[in-house]
Amino acid sequence: MKRVYSYLLSVALLLVLVVIILGAYTRLSDAGLGCPDWPGCYGHLIVPESVDASQFERPLEPEKAWAEMIHRYVAGTLGLLILALFLVVVFYRRQIRQGLLLPFLLLCTVTFQAALGMWTVTLLLSPLIVTAHLLGGFATLSLLWLLWLNQHSSRPNTLYSDTLGGVRILGVLALLLLLVQIFLGGWTSTHYAAVACGTSFPTCHGEWWPAADFAKGFAFEWQEGVNYEFGVLENPARTAIHLAHRLGALTVFLFLGGFAVWLLAKRLQILGSMPALLLLLLLVQVTLGILNVVMALPLPVATAHTLVAALLLLVVIALNHRLYPAR
């Protein structure tokens, strides 16, 4: 059963990455309302060939509708797989040596994700809901990754790990900074603020600090009946969001990059190649971020930007996981 559990974990981990990529593609291709109802699409389980205009105000756009439904199909499959993982742990937890807490949190997270998916449609792409949906996807990825690491990653003994106190603190700070930046990326995307500075880099509209309304840009509110597709904020508010994301990216790059270089200099065998991988992913992510600006958010680059953010999160979590002793 341990081998079956390990196999299911690996499949679920790959599947959640696919879901995150599909979610990014759906959001970035403006297909979030490709199907104006939930869980079906124009009242059907698959995208219909035509719809009755008297029943739905939104006309059918097949490409957007299929993008949305494929995302739902894969996410639903992932949910069933996570339920199966939870049941395996319930009945075989001693054999596979895995407690119930993480699988239970994972099941609760993916259940709440389903509700957020519904509200994303019914609340017309509310930035609060869409950002929460994005963070929920990353939370699902993180929990599955921790379960996978518990099965496959070796950790130090207690005596050796007691000498890593300073590294642990920096590792936790790196994780927290990365999570804040992921939130800022989601907030930027859901407010359609990725091109708020035009194609100007490193300046914004040719200025180092243009007019920016941070109060409105980060007003966490929802208005009933408002369709948030393509954004509702004025450009100063979107500029504020974009600038916050840029400053966050600079902070994360300097801190995580410096942390990775420091770890490489320390040559901690316990971390293996993780510091080098962290540095490489940081460089790739910054490059993709710059390309998103100067090329006006090309869909493949923007989707890859989300994927590399997920990979960065996996590396930082694995690094932190390795720094603590196995019980």
N, C-alpha and C positions, 0 to 999 in steps of 0.2 A: 504493500500500500504506500510505503514511503516513496517508491519510484513513481507511482501514479500521481501522487500529490506533487512531486517535483515537476513532473511533466505538465500537469495542469497549471501550476504556477508559471512556468516558462511560457506556455501558450497565452495565459491571461496577461502576462507582462508585455508580450509582443502586441496583443490585441489592444491594450490600453494605449500604447503608442500610436497604433493605427487610428483609434478613436480620437486622440488628441490632434493628429494630423488632419483627419476628416473634419473635425470641428473647426480647426483653423481655416481650412479651405472653404467650408460652408460660410463662415463668418466673413472672410475676406473677399469672397465672391458675391457678397450681398444676397446670399441664399437663405438667410436665417428665417425669412418668412416665405420661403419657396412653397411651403404648404401652410395655409393660414389656419389649419385646425390641428388637433393632436388627439390621439397618437397616429391617426390615419392621415391621408392626404386628399383633401377635397372629398371626404367621406368614404374613401377607399383605402384598402391596405397597401395598394401599390399606386403609383402615379397613373391617373386615368389619361386617356387620350384626349378627352375634352371635358369641359365642365359647364354646368348651367349657370350662366351669368346672373340669373335672378337669385340664386342661392349664395353666391360668393361675390363679394365686391372686388376681390383681387383676381385679376386674370391669370390663367395658368401659364407659367413659364416652365416648360418641361425640364430644361437643363438645371434650373435652380431647384425645382421640386425633387428631381432625382438626387441631387447633391444632398438635400436635406433628408430624404428618406433612406439613402444608403447609410448616412451617419446614424440614423435611428436604428436601422437593422443591426449594424455592427455594435452599437452601444447596448442594444437589447441582448445580443449574444453574449457580450461581456458580462452583463448583469447576471445572466443565467449561470455562466461559468463561475462567477464569484459566489453565487449561492451554493453551487456544487462544492467549491473549496471550503466554504464554511461548514457544510455538512460533513465533509471528510474529516475536518479538524474535530468536530463535535464527537464523532464516533471513533476516531483513531488518534486522538491527540497524544497519547502516551507513546504510541508506536512511532509517530513522526516527530515527537518532542517539540510540539508547538502549543503554546497557551491559547486561550480563547479570546483574549483581549483584542489583539490586532485583527484577527478575522472578523470579530464582531464589529469593530469600528469600520472595517472595510465594507461590510454588508450594509451598515447604516449609511455610510457615505454614498455608496452607489444607489441606494434607495432614494436618498435625498436628491441625488443627481437626476434621477428620473423626474422628480417633482420640479426641479429647476428647469429641466428640458421642456416640460409642459408650460411652465410660467414664462419661459423665454418667448413662446409663441403667443400665449394668451395675454401677456402684458406688453406685447408689441416691442420686443427687443429692448426692454428697460436696461440701461447700463448696469444698474445694481445687480439685476438678475443674471445678465449675460456674463458679467465679471465673476460673480459667484459661481456660475456654471463652469467657467474656465478654471477657477481655483479648485473647484471640486474635482475636475479632471486631473489636475496635478496632485491633489490629495490622494485620489485613487491610485495613481501611478506610484506615489511615495509609499503608501501602505503595502501595495503588492511588491515593491522593490525590497522593503524591509523583510517581508515574509520570505522572499527569495534569498536574500542575504543570510537570513537565519539558517537556511538549509545548505547554502553553498559557500559561504565566506568564513574563512578561519580568522579567529581573533586572538589577541595576545593573552598570556596568563596575567594574573593580577599584579605580580611583582613588577613585571616590565611596564605594564600600563600605568602604574603609579608615577612613573617619571615623565608622563606626557601631559601634565596638568595645563601648562601654558598652551600647548598645541590644541588641546581640547577646547579651551576658551576661544581661541582664534577660529577653530572649526565651527563652533556654534555661531559665532558672529558672522562668519562667511555664509552660513545657511540662512540666518535671519535676513541679511542684506539681500541675498538672492531672492528670497520669498517676497520681500518688499518690491524688488524690481520686477518680478513676475506680475505682481498686482498692478504696478504702474503700466506695464506692457498691456495687460488686459484692459485697464481703464482707458489707455490711449486708443486701443483698437475699437472698443465699444462706443467711444465718442467720435470715431472717425477723425482722430486728431493726428494720425501718422504723417499726413502731408500738410499739417497746419503751418509749417514753416516753408512751404513750397519745396523747391529742390535745392535750397541754400544750406550749405554745410561747410565749416562748423558754425557759421552765423545763422541767423533766422530772419528771413526777409532782408538780408543784407545788414542786419544789426546784431550786436552781441546780446542785447537785452531789449527786445521789442515790447510793445504794450501787451501785458498779460494779466488776465483776471483770474487769480488763483481761487478767490472766494467762490465764484460761480463754477470754475473748472472742477473743484472738489466739493461741491455741494451735494451730499449724498441724499438725494430726494427723488421721489417718483410722483409723477402727475397722472392721474387716472384718465384713460382715454387718449393719451398722447402716443402717436406712433413715432418711435425713436429711430426708425430706419433712416440711415444717412446722417443722423445726428440732428440735434436741435439747438446746440450751443452756438453763440456768436464766436467769431474767430479769436478774439482776445482770450476767451475761456479755453478754447481748444489749444491755443498757443501755450497757455500756462500748463496744460496737461502734457503737451509735447516737450516743453522745456524741463518739466519735472522728470520725465522719462529719460531725457538726455543726461541730466545731472545725475540721476540714479545710475545710469549706465556707466558714466565716468567713475562714480564712487565704487561701484561693484568691480569694474575693471582694475582700478588701482588697488583696491583691497585684496580681492581674490588673486589678481596677478602677482602682487607682492607676496601674498601668502604662499602661492605656488612656488615662486622663485626661492623663497626662504626655506620651504620644505625640500626643494631640490638640493639646496646647499647643505642642509642637515643630513641628507642621504639616509632617511629613516627606512630601513628595509621593510618594516611592517606595512608601509604604505605602497610599496611597489612602484608601479608606473603611474599611479593616480595623480600626483602633482604635475607631471608632464602632460597628461591627458587634460587636466583642468586648464592648464595654460593654453594648450592648443585649442580647446573649445572656446575659451574666452576670446582668442584672436579671431576665430571664425565668426563668433557671434557679433563682435564689434564690426567686423567687415560687412556682415549681412545687414546690420543696423544702418550703417552708412549708405550701403547700396539701396536700401529701402527709401532713404531720403532722396538721394541724387537721381534715382531712376523712377521716382514717383510711385513707389509701392508696387512693383511687379509681383504678380500672384505667386510664382514659384519661390522667389526670394523671401517674401513675407511668410509663406508657409514654412519654409526651411528655418526661418528665424524662430518660430514657435517650437519646431522640433529640436533645435540646438538648445533652446532654453530648457526643454525637458531633459536632454542629455546632461546638461550642466547640473541640473538638480540631482540626477542620479549619481553623478560623480561625487558631489559634495555630501550627499547622504551616505554613500559608501565610505567616503573618507572618515566621516564622523563615526560610522558604525565600527570601523576598524580600530578606532582609538579607545574603544571601551572593551573591557574584558568580558569573555563569555561566562555566563553563570553556569 
